[in-house]
Amino acid sequence: MTDLIDELRWRGLVSQTTDEDALRAALADGPITYYAGFDPTAPSLHHGHLVQLILLRHLQLAGHRPIALVGGATGLIGDPRQSGERVLNTSDVVADWADRLRAQIEPFLDFESPNAARMVNNLDWTGGLTAIDLLRDIGKHFRMGTMLAKDTVARRLASEEGISFTEFSYQLLQGNDYLELNRRYGVTLQTGGSDQWGNLLSGVELIRKSEARGVHAWTTPLITKADGTKFGKTEGGAVWLAPDMMSPYAFYQYWVNASDADAVRWLRTFTFRSREEIEAIETETAERPQARAAQRTLAADVTTLVHGAAATAAVEAASAALFGRGELQDLDPATLDAAVAELPSVTLVPGETTLVEALVGAGLVKGRNEARRAVSEGGAYLNNVKQDDGERAIGTDDLLGGRHVLLRRGRRNLAVGTVAGS
């Protein structure tokens, strides 16, 4: 049987750990109780948090007991960023975002099994903590030299904006979270992203000094693309998990548009397929890259994991329908809106705008003569139906979802016409 750490390292889920031999032994002797924290500094989790959720799930599937911590207290402070002070949100905003994050986390974990997950909020034990308690009971175990040497803190201190005491104190609060969870639930492992290594070690050291117990930390690598650029919609842009911040359609499209090298690698990290399945998909992708087996599998699996099977089915139906392999009329309005959101567009007036005008306005042709030629040659489509009359007005009966029509020239040149004001 493959060692758990070896398996998760193969999946790209291991960057650093404290005393790996001791951690292997603890996992083998388990079950252990472990946790990861998620701060509500935005109304949604993103791709970086998804890595942690997947690691939590892998460890639970291996028989260990997860705790997901939503940082109702630490979210009021915010972990120091590489540059620039965070804007502090109000307590009401943070509480609302904390509820949103809880709802996003819950589907990833099993709360009913013998090794059932637990959800906690660090505001429960931090909210009543006085400044004197923090300084006497927690602060006395921290050394300024160690705190100042942390990479983000050192970078901020060397910058023009510096770092406030508020953000500087974050590591005390996160260390205290680990201590509280160790005392309350016997937590002996904290996981996080590689940028959190210093904060995780703060908790490890606090427990060693205050409780004389050894505990563990585990970080996952920063996910990058094969070309070394940041993972995201754009350079540095987040792939949000909340459907109201990134539609399931846009989410699916991000994954399906991955390069071959990225898709094969991300299958290991972001799906729960076996090594044998992934290796078979890798072989198929190398032999028949045009089939895009890795991308299609990756997109379907991750979208189902985050948004559910029904959302994935709707997205796949929309993707097929855009290119004439399904019924556009069957798409629900929200999925249709998301599917056409990134297409070139033109504004329509039903009953007045002609097909020729729509083709020109959407940029599918350079002028009216070219539009008429496309129609006469059988290369112009409205809602995937070939058109033979370029001067026909687009009417209300043509509208999909009451507001759109799909315009196409040739096989793959798409645009959308949308009713003015809708």
C-alpha positions in Angstrom: 0.0 0.0 0.0 1.3 3.4 -1.0 2.3 5.6 2.0 -0.1 8.5 2.4 2.5 11.2 2.3 4.1 9.7 -0.8 0.8 9.5 -2.5 -0.1 13.1 -1.7 3.4 14.3 -2.7 2.8 12.6 -6.1 -0.4 14.6 -6.3 1.5 17.8 -5.7 0.0 18.4 -2.3 3.2 18.4 -0.2 5.7 21.3 0.0 7.0 21.3 3.6 6.3 19.4 6.8 7.7 19.4 10.3 9.7 16.2 11.1 8.4 14.1 8.2 9.3 10.7 9.8 7.4 11.6 13.0 4.4 12.8 10.9 4.4 9.5 8.8 4.4 7.5 12.1 1.5 9.6 13.5 -0.6 9.2 10.4 0.1 5.4 10.3 -0.8 5.1 14.0 -3.8 7.4 13.6 -6.4 8.5 13.4 -5.2 12.0 14.1 -7.2 15.3 14.2 -6.0 18.0 11.9 -7.2 21.4 10.7 -6.9 24.2 8.1 -8.1 27.8 8.5 -10.0 29.9 6.1 -10.2 33.7 6.7 -13.3 35.6 5.4 -11.3 38.4 3.8 -13.4 38.1 0.7 -17.0 36.8 0.1 -15.7 33.6 -1.6 -13.0 31.0 -1.4 -10.7 30.7 -4.5 -8.4 28.2 -6.2 -5.8 28.4 -3.4 -8.3 27.4 -0.8 -9.5 24.6 -3.1 -6.1 23.0 -2.7 -6.5 23.0 1.1 -10.1 21.6 0.9 -8.9 18.8 -1.3 -6.0 18.0 1.1 -8.5 17.9 4.0 -10.7 15.5 2.1 -7.8 13.2 1.2 -6.8 13.0 4.8 -10.4 12.3 5.9 -10.7 9.6 3.3 -7.6 8.0 4.8 -9.4 7.8 8.2 -8.3 11.0 9.9 -10.6 13.6 11.6 -10.8 17.1 9.9 -11.6 20.4 11.5 -12.3 23.4 9.2 -11.8 26.7 10.9 -13.5 29.8 9.6 -11.7 32.8 10.9 -14.4 35.1 12.2 -11.7 36.7 14.4 -8.6 36.6 12.2 -10.8 37.7 9.3 -11.2 41.0 11.1 -7.4 41.5 11.0 -6.2 39.7 7.9 -3.0 37.9 7.3 -0.2 40.4 6.1 0.0 40.6 2.3 3.2 40.7 0.4 2.6 44.5 -0.2 0.1 47.0 1.0 -2.0 47.1 4.1 -5.3 45.3 4.1 -8.6 47.3 4.2 -10.3 46.3 7.5 -13.9 45.2 6.9 -16.7 45.7 9.4 -17.7 43.0 11.8 -21.1 42.6 10.0 -19.3 42.1 6.6 -16.9 39.6 8.1 -19.7 37.6 9.8 -21.6 37.5 6.5 -18.6 36.3 4.6 -17.8 33.7 7.3 -21.3 32.2 6.7 -20.7 32.2 3.0 -17.4 30.4 3.4 -18.9 27.8 5.8 -21.4 26.9 3.1 -18.7 26.5 0.5 -16.5 24.3 2.8 -19.3 21.9 4.0 -19.8 19.9 0.7 -16.1 18.9 0.7 -16.2 17.1 4.1 -18.2 14.2 5.7 -19.9 15.3 8.9 -21.6 12.0 9.6 -19.0 9.2 9.5 -17.1 7.9 12.5 -14.3 10.3 11.6 -16.8 13.1 11.2 -15.6 16.6 10.3 -16.1 19.6 12.6 -16.6 23.2 11.7 -15.4 25.9 14.1 -15.1 29.7 14.2 -12.1 31.2 16.1 -14.2 34.2 17.1 -15.7 31.8 19.8 -12.5 31.8 21.8 -10.8 35.0 20.5 -13.8 37.4 20.9 -13.5 37.4 24.7 -9.7 37.4 24.8 -8.4 40.6 26.5 -5.3 42.4 25.5 -3.7 41.5 28.8 -4.5 37.8 28.3 -3.1 37.9 24.8 0.2 39.6 25.9 0.7 37.5 29.1 -0.5 34.1 28.0 0.4 34.1 24.3 2.8 36.9 23.6 5.3 35.9 26.2 6.0 32.7 24.1 6.9 34.7 20.9 10.3 36.1 20.2 10.6 39.4 18.2 13.6 38.2 16.2 11.7 35.2 14.9 8.6 37.3 14.2 10.6 40.0 12.3 12.4 37.4 10.3 9.3 36.0 8.7 9.4 36.6 4.9 6.3 38.7 4.5 7.0 40.8 7.6 10.6 41.4 6.6 9.5 42.4 3.1 6.8 44.8 4.4 9.2 46.3 7.0 11.6 47.1 4.1 8.9 48.7 2.0 7.7 52.3 2.1 4.3 51.4 3.6 5.8 49.2 6.4 3.5 47.1 8.5 1.0 48.0 11.2 1.0 46.3 14.6 -2.5 45.0 13.7 -1.2 42.9 10.8 2.0 42.1 12.7 0.0 40.6 15.5 -1.8 38.1 13.2 0.7 35.4 13.8 -0.1 35.5 17.5 -3.8 34.9 16.8 -3.1 32.1 14.3 -0.7 30.4 16.8 -3.4 30.7 19.5 -5.9 29.0 17.2 -3.7 25.9 17.0 -3.2 26.0 20.7 -6.9 26.2 21.4 -7.7 23.4 19.0 -5.0 21.3 20.5 -6.5 21.7 23.9 -10.1 21.4 22.9 -10.0 18.6 20.3 -6.5 17.1 20.4 -5.5 18.6 17.0 -1.9 17.7 16.2 -1.6 18.8 12.5 -2.3 22.1 10.8 -2.2 22.4 7.0 -1.9 25.5 4.8 -0.4 27.0 1.7 3.4 27.3 1.5 3.1 31.1 2.1 1.7 30.2 5.5 4.7 28.2 6.7 5.9 30.8 9.2 2.4 31.2 10.7 2.0 27.4 11.0 5.4 27.2 12.8 4.2 29.9 15.2 1.5 27.5 16.4 3.8 24.5 16.6 6.3 26.5 18.7 3.5 27.9 20.9 2.2 24.5 21.7 5.7 23.2 22.4 6.5 26.0 24.8 3.2 26.2 26.6 2.1 22.6 26.6 5.4 20.7 26.2 3.9 18.8 23.3 5.1 18.1 19.8 2.6 18.8 16.9 3.0 19.1 13.1 2.6 21.5 10.2 2.1 20.6 6.5 2.1 23.0 3.6 1.1 22.6 0.0 3.0 24.1 -2.9 2.0 27.3 -4.8 0.1 26.1 -7.9 1.5 27.5 -11.1 1.1 27.0 -14.8 3.6 25.0 -16.7 5.1 28.2 -18.1 5.8 29.4 -14.6 3.0 32.1 -14.5 0.5 32.3 -11.7 -2.6 30.1 -11.6 -5.7 32.2 -12.2 -8.2 33.6 -14.7 -5.5 36.2 -15.7 -2.1 36.9 -14.3 -2.8 37.0 -10.6 -6.6 36.7 -11.0 -8.6 34.4 -8.7 -10.7 31.4 -9.8 -13.5 32.0 -7.3 -15.6 29.1 -6.0 -18.8 31.1 -5.4 -21.1 30.9 -8.4 -22.2 34.5 -8.0 -18.6 35.6 -8.4 -17.6 33.2 -11.2 -20.3 31.3 -12.9 -20.1 27.5 -13.2 -19.8 28.0 -17.0 -16.8 30.3 -16.6 -15.3 28.0 -14.0 -15.6 25.0 -16.3 -14.1 27.0 -19.2 -11.1 27.9 -17.1 -10.2 24.3 -16.6 -11.1 23.0 -20.1 -8.8 25.6 -21.6 -5.8 24.5 -19.7 -2.7 23.4 -21.7 -1.9 19.7 -22.0 0.9 19.9 -19.5 -1.2 21.8 -17.0 -4.2 19.6 -17.4 -2.3 16.4 -16.8 -0.6 17.8 -13.7 -3.7 19.4 -12.3 -5.6 16.1 -12.6 -3.3 14.8 -9.9 -3.9 17.8 -7.6 -7.5 18.7 -8.2 -9.3 15.4 -8.8 -9.6 12.2 -6.8 -9.0 9.9 -9.8 -6.7 7.0 -9.2 -3.1 7.0 -10.3 -3.9 4.4 -12.9 -6.8 6.5 -14.3 -4.6 9.6 -14.5 -1.8 7.8 -16.2 -4.2 6.4 -18.8 -5.5 9.9 -19.5 -2.0 11.2 -19.7 -1.2 8.6 -22.3 -4.3 9.3 -24.3 -3.6 13.0 -24.2 -0.1 12.5 -25.5 -1.3 10.2 -28.3 -4.4 12.1 -29.3 -4.0 15.7 -28.1 -6.8 16.9 -30.3 -9.3 14.9 -28.2 -8.4 17.0 -25.1 -9.1 14.1 -22.8 -7.2 15.5 -19.9 -8.9 18.9 -20.1 -12.4 17.5 -20.5 -11.9 15.2 -17.5 -10.3 17.9 -15.4 -13.0 20.4 -16.1 -15.9 18.0 -15.5 -14.4 16.6 -12.2 -13.5 19.9 -10.7 -16.7 21.6 -11.7 -18.7 18.7 -10.2 -16.6 18.8 -7.0 -17.3 22.6 -6.5 -20.7 23.1 -8.1 -22.3 19.7 -8.3 -23.2 17.2 -11.1 -26.3 19.2 -12.2 -24.2 22.3 -12.8 -21.6 20.4 -14.8 -24.3 18.8 -17.0 -25.8 22.2 -17.7 -22.4 23.7 -18.5 -21.5 20.8 -20.8 -24.9 21.1 -22.6 -24.3 24.8 -23.1 -20.8 24.3 -24.5 -22.2 21.8 -27.0 -25.2 23.9 -27.9 -23.1 26.9 -28.7 -21.5 25.0 -31.6 -24.7 23.3 -32.8 -24.4 20.0 -30.9 -27.3 20.6 -28.7 -30.5 22.6 -28.2 -30.0 26.3 -27.4 -33.6 26.6 -26.4 -33.2 24.1 -23.6 -30.5 26.1 -21.7 -31.6 27.8 -18.5 -31.2 31.6 -18.6 -28.4 31.8 -16.1 -26.3 29.3 -17.9 -27.0 30.9 -21.3 -26.0 34.4 -19.9 -22.7 32.9 -18.6 -22.1 31.0 -21.9 -22.3 34.1 -24.0 -20.8 36.6 -21.6 -17.3 36.6 -23.2 -18.5 36.5 -26.8 -18.3 39.6 -29.1 -21.6 41.3 -28.9 -24.0 43.7 -30.6 -27.1 45.4 -29.3 -30.4 44.5 -31.0 -33.8 46.1 -31.4 -36.3 43.2 -32.0 -38.2 43.7 -35.2 -35.8 46.3 -36.5 -32.2 44.9 -36.5 -31.5 42.8 -39.5 -29.2 39.8 -39.7 -26.8 41.7 -41.9 -26.7 44.5 -39.4 -26.1 42.1 -36.5 -23.3 40.3 -38.2 -21.5 43.6 -39.0 -22.2 45.1 -35.5 -20.8 42.0 -33.8 -17.6 42.1 -35.8 -18.1 38.7 -37.5 -17.8 40.5 -40.9 -16.1 43.7 -42.0 -19.1 45.2 -43.8 -22.6 44.7 -45.2 -21.3 43.3 -48.5 -19.3 40.7 -46.7 -22.3 39.9 -44.5 -24.5 39.4 -47.6 -21.9 37.2 -49.2 -21.6 35.0 -46.0 -25.4 34.6 -46.1 -25.5 33.7 -49.8 -22.7 31.2 -49.4 -24.5 29.4 -46.5 -22.0 30.5 -43.9 -24.3 32.6 -41.7 -26.2 31.2 -38.7 -28.8 32.5 -36.3 -29.2 30.3 -33.2 -27.3 27.6 -35.1 -29.8 27.6 -38.0 -28.4 28.4 -41.4 -29.9 31.6 -42.8 -30.7 32.5 -46.4 -32.1 36.0 -46.0 -29.7 38.6 -44.7 -32.3 41.4 -44.7 -34.7 39.5 -42.3 -35.3 41.4 -39.1 -34.5 39.5 -35.9 -37.7 39.2 -34.0 -38.8 38.4 -30.5 -39.5 34.8 -31.5 -35.8 34.4 -32.2 -34.7 35.5 -28.7 -33.2 32.9 -26.3 -34.2 33.4 -22.7 -36.0 36.5 -23.9 -32.9 38.5 -24.5 -30.2 36.8 -26.7 -29.6 35.5 -30.1 -26.5 33.5 -31.1 -24.8 34.6 -34.3 -22.3 32.4 -36.1 -20.2 32.8 -39.2 -18.7 29.5 -40.4 -18.0 26.8 -37.9 -16.5 28.5 -35.0 -16.8 32.3 -35.2 -19.4 33.2 -32.6 -21.0 36.3 -31.3 -24.1 37.3 -29.4 -26.9 39.8 -30.0 -28.5 41.1 -26.9 -31.7 43.2 -26.7 -31.0 46.8 -25.6 -31.6 47.4 -21.9 -32.0 43.7 -21.0 
